[in-house]
Amino acid sequence: MLTRKKWPYWIAGSFLLLLAGTIYLVISKDDAPNLSLLSTQSLYASAWPDTQGKTQALGQWKNKVSVVNFWASWCQPCREEMPDLSAVYDKYAARGLVVLGVSVEDHEKMAAYANKIKVSYPLLAGDMEGSDMSDNLGNYQGVLPYTVIIDASGKIVKSFSGSIDQAMLEAAIVPLLTKP
């Protein structure tokens, strides 16, 4: 029986148990997104300006195998992976691949950087909406670069937090593409 004298011990013990459980969950938490729970509906409902300032509806790329890469001009790993993204796009575009670079900066910063580099795939200025979209697509750690691979049915099948290279991209996309 719980007496009045034992209440403080019971409350303190319950609190310590709750605290220990919370600490365990935080330490053991796997930050990898559960891809089956993520939706691309809001992505394809978005529209952002390209390097020329023309608004592009992302719905035009729906029903295609897509690599969506979130980046920023100040992000060194983002800049370093752009040649690999271009190479993959150039190699597989004829098989239906779309590569989109979504900057989490405003149009002016994105366009200024785009004028200094050569990429073969579309770059879009998502600004803060782009950052929010990255979160909606599983970037729970808020890292850049962040890349998602979307199959032709609109399902996210793979995500990458941090740098990627051509081999990693090809391993993820080639099984999804139509045969030549």
N, C-alpha and C positions, 0 to 999 in steps of 0.2 A: 504494500500500500504506500502511496506517495504522501508523505507527511509534509507539513509546512516547512520543516527544517531541511528537507531534501530538495525542495523546489529549486533553489539557486544552483545546486549541483546538477540537477536534471537539465536546466536551461543552459548552463555553461557547457555541459557535455553535448547537448544537441547542437549548440552553436559551433563547437569545435568539430563535430562530425560534419556539419554542413560546410564549414570552411575547408576542411580537408577534401571533401568531395569536389568543391568548386576548384580548388588548386589542382587536383588530379585532372579534371576536365580541361582546364586551361593548358596544362603541361602536355597532356596526351592528345590534344585536339589536332586532327588532321585537317590542314587548311586546303586540301585538294577539293575542288568543287565536285558535287555529285552531278555529273553532266546530264543525267536523265531527268533531273528536275529543272533544268534551265530551258528557257524559251527564247527563240530568236524573233518572236513576233514584234517586239518593240524595236529591234534593230532594223527590220525590213519596213517598219512604219516611219523610220527617221529619214531626214533629208538634211544634208550638210553641204557647204560650198566646197568646190574643188579648187585647184591651184589658180584657176582663172576667175574665181569668184562666182561661178555658175552653180546654182543649187542642184545637187544630184540626189534624186530619190533612191534610197538603197533598195527599194522594192524591185528596181530594174534588174538586180542581180539575184533575186529569189529563184529558187529551183535550180541552182547551180552549185557545184562543189566550190566552196569559198574558203579562203584564208583571210581572216580579218585580224590585222595587226595594229595594236594600239601603241602609239609612240609619241615622242616629243623631240624637238630639235636639240634640246639641251641634254638629252639622254645618250651618252656615248654608246652603250650596247645597242640602242635602237638604230643609231646611225651605222654601226658596224654590220648589222644584219641586213640592211637594205639591198646590198648587191646580191645576196643569196635569195631574197624574196623576188627580186627582178629576174634572176636566173630561172627560178622555178616557174614564175609566170610566163616567161618567154618560152620555156620548154613545154609547158602543158596547157597553155591557153587554147590551142587548137583542139584539145580533148575536153574542153568545157570548164577549165579552171578559172576562177576569178580570185585575184588578190587585191585586197583593199587595205590601204594604210590610213588609219584614222588617227589624226593628231589630236592630242588633248590640249592643244593650244588654240589661240584665236587664229582667224584666217590670215592676218597680216604676218604673224610670226611663221606660220606654216608655209605660206607662199614665199616669203623671203628665203627660207631655208631650201625650199623646193627649187628655187631658181639657181641655187649653188650646186645642186646634185643632179644626177641622171638616174631616174627610176622609170621603169617601163609600165608600172601598174598605177592605177588611180590613187591619188592622195586626197583626203578629205579633211576639212577642219571641223572636228567635233567639239572643240573647246570643252567647257565643263560638262556639256551633255555627253561628249565622247567619254569622259572620265566616268560619269555615271553609268553609261552603257557598258563600259569595261567591267564595272562592278556587277551589273545585272547579268553579265555573261560569265560570271564565276571568278573575277579577279578580286577575291576577298582580301588579299594582302595588299592590294593597291600598288602593285609593282609595274614597272615599265622596263622593257617591252612586255606586252601580254598579247598572246596570239591564240585565236580559236580556229579550229577546223570544223566547218559545217558541211554536212553532206547535202545532196541534192533535194532531200525531203525537208531540209531546214533543221535537222537535228545536230546539235553540237556533239561531235564524236571524239574530240581531243582538244586539250588546252595546254598551253605552255606559259609558265611564269618565268620570265627572264629570256635570255638570248636563245636563239635557234639558229640552225644552219641548214644548208640545202639538203643534206642527208636526212636530218630529222623531219623536215617538211615532206620530202619525197616518201619516206616510210609511212607517213600519215595519210598522204593524199592519193598516191598511186592506186591503192586498192579501191578507192571511191570513184575513180574516173572511168569514163567509157573507153573501151579499147580502140586503138587507132584503126 
